[in-house]
């Protein structure tokens, strides 16, 4: 199971953070579970997110970049790509992953990686946080982005304090 060894974290008040949750639109059931998990994590951390929808996973990086440039403290990217019979899967997964990583590094804004890259629909459903699912990747990606945003903010405030 891919979730083995995951860190346990307790929700912290993150109401002072601006968070964008960007969700792809393909695969309604899976995306519904991922988005519900992200919204539950935001609620647990006292965050009112801005939810934005894009057509597919390939479009996640450009929307994430716009959110980071607009001053959001954290971005959560949610999507699912299911392997088919062509190389399309490989190109979309690589482009979305590389693009989201670039956004995080170029803008120093945490990007929660809620992009499922699965061999089949059963794997995606088992990670979407739906009833009976083994994992809740929408929740996990959001909690990770929020925790990292708090660390980044702490580092920035320490650097500013040291300069004074």
ChimeraX attribute file (.defattr): number of C-alpha atoms within 10 A of each C-alpha:
attribute: neighborCount
match mode: 1-to-1
recipient: residues
	/A:1	6
	/A:2	8
	/A:3	12
	/A:4	6
	/A:5	7
	/A:6	8
	/A:7	9
	/A:8	6
	/A:9	10
	/A:10	10
	/A:11	15
	/A:12	14
	/A:13	14
	/A:14	19
	/A:15	14
	/A:16	11
	/A:17	19
	/A:18	18
	/A:19	28
	/A:20	24
	/A:21	26
	/A:22	28
	/A:23	29
	/A:24	23
	/A:25	18
	/A:26	15
	/A:27	16
	/A:28	11
	/A:29	14
	/A:30	23
	/A:31	25
	/A:32	17
	/A:33	23
	/A:34	33
	/A:35	28
	/A:36	18
	/A:37	23
	/A:38	31
	/A:39	20
	/A:40	17
	/A:41	21
	/A:42	23
	/A:43	16
	/A:44	16
	/A:45	20
	/A:46	16
	/A:47	20
	/A:48	16
	/A:49	21
	/A:50	13
	/A:51	14
	/A:52	15
	/A:53	15
	/A:54	17
	/A:55	12
	/A:56	18
	/A:57	24
	/A:58	20
	/A:59	19
	/A:60	26
	/A:61	23
	/A:62	15
	/A:63	21
	/A:64	26
	/A:65	21
	/A:66	12
	/A:67	24
	/A:68	23
	/A:69	14
	/A:70	9
	/A:71	13
	/A:72	20
	/A:73	25
	/A:74	30
	/A:75	31
	/A:76	31
	/A:77	31
	/A:78	28
	/A:79	28
	/A:80	26
	/A:81	25
	/A:82	18
	/A:83	16
	/A:84	12
	/A:85	6
	/A:86	8
	/A:87	9
	/A:88	13
	/A:89	16
	/A:90	14
	/A:91	12
	/A:92	17
	/A:93	21
	/A:94	13
	/A:95	16
	/A:96	22
	/A:97	18
	/A:98	12
	/A:99	19
	/A:100	26
	/A:101	17
	/A:102	15
	/A:103	23
	/A:104	19
	/A:105	12
	/A:106	12
	/A:107	14
	/A:108	14
	/A:109	25
	/A:110	28
	/A:111	32
	/A:112	30
	/A:113	21
	/A:114	26
	/A:115	26
	/A:116	23
	/A:117	18
	/A:118	18
	/A:119	13
	/A:120	12
	/A:121	14
	/A:122	12
	/A:123	15
	/A:124	26
	/A:125	24
	/A:126	17
	/A:127	23
	/A:128	28
	/A:129	25
	/A:130	19
	/A:131	11
	/A:132	10
	/A:133	15
	/A:134	16
	/A:135	19
	/A:136	22
	/A:137	26
	/A:138	33
	/A:139	25
	/A:140	23
	/A:141	23
	/A:142	33
	/A:143	25
	/A:144	20
	/A:145	22
	/A:146	30
	/A:147	19
	/A:148	18
	/A:149	25
	/A:150	19
	/A:151	13
	/A:152	17
	/A:153	14
	/A:154	12
	/A:155	12
	/A:156	12
	/A:157	12
	/A:158	11
	/A:159	11
	/A:160	10
	/A:161	9
	/A:162	8
	/A:163	7
	/A:164	5
